[in-house]
Amino acid sequence: MGKPTIGFGHLIKKKEKFLNQKKYSKKHLNKLFENDFSSTLSDFNKNYKVKTFSKNSQEVLLEMIYQLGIKGCLKFKKFNKSLEKKLLYMAALEMLNSHWYVQTPKRVEKLIDLLLEYKNVKRRR
């Protein structure tokens, strides 16, 4: 999307000043990540009922919020509804049927693999 990032995918906002050629310390980059992840976790807890989702589904949602922001994640209406209903294959199809998948296919495929991991899906008897 051409948006500048630094460290562990921290989106550089207009008000932030980062120099292109400067090497930043691991401590500084870790602090950015901690702040971003704290914000991601807060957005997740404000917008989703944690107990509704398996650990794998929670990880997928957290990754999506981290990468897309909460507004971007909430735009996946059919995905979110499928996930709430535990229709994991439908949720995965919604992930594949998105501009996000076109932009970052390997990341989305890894998240789909995590979402559909065998132990995450209850077998019917």
Rosetta silent file (secondary structure, phi, psi, omega in degrees, C-alpha in Angstrom):
SEQUENCE: MGKPTIGFGHLIKKKEKFLNQKKYSKKHLNKLFENDFSSTLSDFNKNYKVKTFSKNSQEVLLEMIYQLGIKGCLKFKKFNKSLEKKLLYMAALEMLNSHWYVQTPKRVEKLIDLLLEYKNVKRRR
SCORE:     score description
SCORE:     0.000 S_00000001
   1 L     0.000   -4.279  177.763    0.000    0.000    0.000 S_00000001
   2 L    76.522   12.744  178.472    3.092    2.211    0.046 S_00000001
   3 L   -89.613  131.866 -176.593    2.683    3.186    3.688 S_00000001
   4 L   -72.050  139.388  176.486    6.002    3.436    5.547 S_00000001
   5 E  -131.970  165.806  178.462    6.671    1.060    8.435 S_00000001
   6 E  -145.429  153.959  174.985    9.545    0.436   10.809 S_00000001
   7 L    65.748 -122.152 -175.888   10.594   -2.362   13.139 S_00000001
   8 L   -97.882   43.935  178.118    7.919   -5.021   13.549 S_00000001
   9 L    87.308   20.634  177.414    5.418   -3.449   11.162 S_00000001
  10 E   -68.826  121.238  178.131    4.864   -0.201   13.071 S_00000001
  11 E   -74.530  120.887  179.562    2.956    2.107   10.735 S_00000001
  12 L   -77.873  118.118 -179.934    4.715    5.473   10.695 S_00000001
  13 L   -86.443  161.159 -175.940    2.092    8.156   11.216 S_00000001
  14 L   -55.640  -38.016 -176.367    2.372   11.666    9.770 S_00000001
  15 L   -77.083  -11.568 -179.789    3.200   13.215   13.152 S_00000001
  16 L   -88.654  143.695 -179.691    6.064   10.748   13.771 S_00000001
  17 L  -114.728  113.518  174.573    9.570   11.534   12.611 S_00000001
  18 L  -128.521  138.808  178.738   11.774    8.651   11.518 S_00000001
  19 L   -91.745  134.509 -176.198   14.877    8.986    9.380 S_00000001
  20 L   -59.251  -45.196 -173.948   15.161    6.582    6.441 S_00000001
  21 L   -90.765   -6.145 -176.785   18.843    5.755    6.762 S_00000001
  22 L   -77.198  139.757  174.332   19.058    5.800   10.565 S_00000001
  23 L   -94.178  125.037 -179.811   19.456    2.509   12.438 S_00000001
  24 L   -98.129  147.938 -177.614   17.209    2.406   15.492 S_00000001
  25 L   -67.647  153.320  177.020   18.056    0.384   18.576 S_00000001
  26 H   -59.980  -37.763  178.937   16.358   -2.920   19.248 S_00000001
  27 H   -60.263  -44.084  179.374   15.146   -1.432   22.545 S_00000001
  28 H   -64.645  -45.325 -179.429   13.430    1.440   20.694 S_00000001
  29 H   -66.415  -38.106  176.232   11.840   -0.902   18.137 S_00000001
  30 H   -63.163  -38.879  179.032   10.685   -3.284   20.893 S_00000001
  31 H   -63.938  -42.665  176.034    9.059   -0.343   22.714 S_00000001
  32 H   -58.231  -46.082  179.990    7.186    0.599   19.516 S_00000001
  33 H   -61.889  -45.695  179.942    5.996   -2.999   19.182 S_00000001
  34 H   -58.160  -43.053  178.511    4.904   -3.164   22.838 S_00000001
  35 H   -65.611  -43.822  179.216    2.860    0.022   22.423 S_00000001
  36 H   -63.807  -42.611 -178.558    1.323   -1.197   19.156 S_00000001
  37 H   -68.715  -37.574  176.793    0.493   -4.598   20.615 S_00000001
  38 H   -60.220  -42.911  177.756   -1.005   -3.029   23.740 S_00000001
  39 H   -65.529  -40.506  177.800   -3.250   -0.920   21.508 S_00000001
  40 H   -61.416  -46.889 -179.904   -4.135   -4.002   19.435 S_00000001
  41 H   -62.841  -41.229  178.228   -5.065   -5.975   22.540 S_00000001
  42 H   -63.012  -45.231  178.231   -7.167   -3.094   23.849 S_00000001
  43 H   -62.346  -40.445  177.708   -9.021   -2.801   20.518 S_00000001
  44 H   -60.281  -50.150 -177.073   -9.609   -6.571   20.504 S_00000001
  45 H   -65.851  -29.705  178.750  -11.029   -6.552   24.033 S_00000001
  46 H   -75.817  -28.209 -171.120  -13.290   -3.562   23.300 S_00000001
  47 H  -111.575  -10.532 -177.743  -14.739   -5.050   20.123 S_00000001
  48 L  -134.018  146.877  174.109  -14.815   -8.827   20.625 S_00000001
  49 L   -87.435  106.257 -173.208  -16.035  -11.182   23.337 S_00000001
  50 H   -53.522  -43.336 -175.692  -12.859  -13.116   24.080 S_00000001
  51 H   -64.203  -17.252 -179.331  -14.670  -16.190   25.452 S_00000001
  52 H   -70.541  -25.251 -168.730  -16.484  -16.573   22.124 S_00000001
  53 L  -113.975  146.658  172.518  -13.307  -17.503   20.263 S_00000001
  54 L   -67.324  166.311  178.197  -10.771  -20.313   20.353 S_00000001
  55 H   -60.042  -40.088  179.570   -7.139  -19.380   21.013 S_00000001
  56 H   -64.730  -42.834  178.209   -6.350  -19.758   17.318 S_00000001
  57 H   -63.390  -39.135  177.055   -9.239  -17.506   16.311 S_00000001
  58 H   -62.102  -42.880  179.139   -8.067  -14.942   18.862 S_00000001
  59 H   -62.428  -41.089  178.833   -4.549  -15.040   17.405 S_00000001
  60 H   -63.398  -46.297  179.368   -5.913  -14.521   13.893 S_00000001
  61 H   -62.046  -42.533  179.095   -8.017  -11.564   15.029 S_00000001
  62 H   -61.833  -42.755  178.360   -5.093  -10.017   16.897 S_00000001
  63 H   -63.246  -41.817  179.102   -2.872  -10.340   13.833 S_00000001
  64 H   -64.014  -44.583  179.169   -5.547   -8.784   11.639 S_00000001
  65 H   -63.296  -41.423 -179.967   -6.054   -5.883   14.047 S_00000001
  66 H   -61.433  -43.924 -176.508   -2.293   -5.371   14.289 S_00000001
  67 H   -80.779  -43.342 -171.405   -1.895   -5.271   10.503 S_00000001
  68 H   -99.823  -13.913 -171.703   -5.164   -3.673    9.382 S_00000001
  69 H    82.216  159.611 -177.100   -6.196   -1.678   12.443 S_00000001
  70 H   -64.334  -38.256  179.500   -9.471   -2.246   14.248 S_00000001
  71 H   -62.192  -42.533  178.408  -11.455   -0.303   11.626 S_00000001
  72 H   -63.983  -42.083 -179.205  -10.014   -2.468    8.864 S_00000001
  73 H   -66.032  -40.230 -178.998  -10.716   -5.681   10.766 S_00000001
  74 H   -69.417  -17.653  176.853  -14.306   -4.695   11.532 S_00000001
  75 L   -70.575  -16.795  178.367  -14.932   -4.132    7.798 S_00000001
  76 L   -82.226   65.442 -172.692  -14.719   -7.917    7.380 S_00000001
  77 H   -60.669  -47.947 -179.414  -18.391   -8.272    8.345 S_00000001
  78 H   -67.197  -38.769  176.784  -19.019  -11.734    6.826 S_00000001
  79 H   -59.582  -50.933 -177.984  -15.691  -12.991    8.196 S_00000001
  80 H   -61.620  -41.979  179.112  -16.514  -11.753   11.703 S_00000001
  81 H   -64.884  -42.320  177.748  -20.020  -13.210   11.624 S_00000001
  82 H   -62.951  -41.687 -179.909  -18.677  -16.576   10.405 S_00000001
  83 H   -64.428  -42.141  178.166  -16.021  -16.576   13.118 S_00000001
  84 H   -61.315  -37.073 -179.494  -18.606  -15.821   15.817 S_00000001
  85 L   -84.824    2.345 -179.221  -20.712  -18.732   14.559 S_00000001
  86 L    62.528   29.672  174.078  -17.577  -20.941   14.472 S_00000001
  87 L   -92.549   76.384 -169.650  -17.963  -21.445   10.716 S_00000001
  88 H   -65.386  -36.006  179.591  -14.207  -21.478   10.274 S_00000001
  89 H   -68.668  -35.809  176.089  -14.146  -22.548    6.628 S_00000001
  90 H   -67.314  -40.754  177.549  -16.534  -19.736    5.724 S_00000001
  91 H   -60.871  -42.997  179.255  -14.358  -17.285    7.661 S_00000001
  92 H   -62.823  -40.416  177.875  -11.318  -18.564    5.746 S_00000001
  93 H   -62.307  -37.760  177.768  -13.128  -18.084    2.420 S_00000001
  94 H   -65.629  -35.450  176.829  -13.873  -14.483    3.392 S_00000001
  95 H   -65.040  -41.426  179.728  -10.183  -13.954    4.103 S_00000001
  96 H   -68.694  -31.034 -176.673   -9.318  -15.322    0.654 S_00000001
  97 L   -93.195   55.763 -176.464  -11.985  -13.185   -0.998 S_00000001
  98 L  -145.163  158.777  173.720  -10.436   -9.854    0.008 S_00000001
  99 H   -65.285  -31.996  179.090   -8.098   -7.125   -1.182 S_00000001
 100 H   -57.259  -43.566  178.996   -6.046   -7.931    1.920 S_00000001
 101 H   -63.229  -41.281  179.137   -5.319  -11.397    0.488 S_00000001
 102 H   -61.848  -38.448 -177.160   -4.232   -9.874   -2.836 S_00000001
 103 H   -75.098  -40.643 -175.827   -1.879   -7.506   -0.968 S_00000001
 104 L  -137.219   66.726 -173.583   -0.355  -10.011    1.473 S_00000001
 105 H   -60.884  -40.944 -177.494   -1.211  -13.552    0.318 S_00000001
 106 H   -65.014  -41.210  179.005    1.467  -15.419    2.304 S_00000001
 107 H   -63.855  -45.164 -179.538    0.467  -13.754    5.571 S_00000001
 108 H   -64.543  -41.475  179.099   -3.228  -14.451    4.977 S_00000001
 109 H   -62.522  -39.430  176.832   -2.520  -18.077    4.036 S_00000001
 110 H   -63.638  -39.436  179.095   -0.536  -18.569    7.266 S_00000001
 111 H   -69.026  -36.442  176.138   -3.431  -17.128    9.257 S_00000001
 112 H   -63.930  -43.526  177.035   -5.890  -19.388    7.452 S_00000001
 113 H   -57.821  -42.692  178.480   -3.684  -22.374    8.301 S_00000001
 114 H   -64.278  -44.669 -178.912   -3.723  -21.286   11.944 S_00000001
 115 H   -61.370  -39.667 -174.762   -7.487  -20.765   11.908 S_00000001
 116 L   -96.066    7.606  179.916   -8.170  -24.200   10.394 S_00000001
 117 L   -50.286  137.061 -172.885   -5.591  -26.101   12.418 S_00000001
 118 H   -48.318  -48.266 -175.345   -6.995  -29.560   13.245 S_00000001
 119 H   -69.532  -10.573  179.168   -7.099  -29.136   17.017 S_00000001
 120 H   -85.164  -18.340 -177.418   -9.026  -25.902   16.507 S_00000001
 121 L  -108.107  124.152  179.555  -11.919  -27.686   14.774 S_00000001
 122 L   -75.883  135.453  177.068  -14.126  -30.029   16.785 S_00000001
 123 L   -79.689  142.731  175.973  -14.829  -33.343   15.135 S_00000001
 124 L   -89.782  143.219 -179.666  -18.452  -34.346   14.725 S_00000001
 125 L  -110.438    0.000    0.000  -19.442  -37.777   15.923 S_00000001
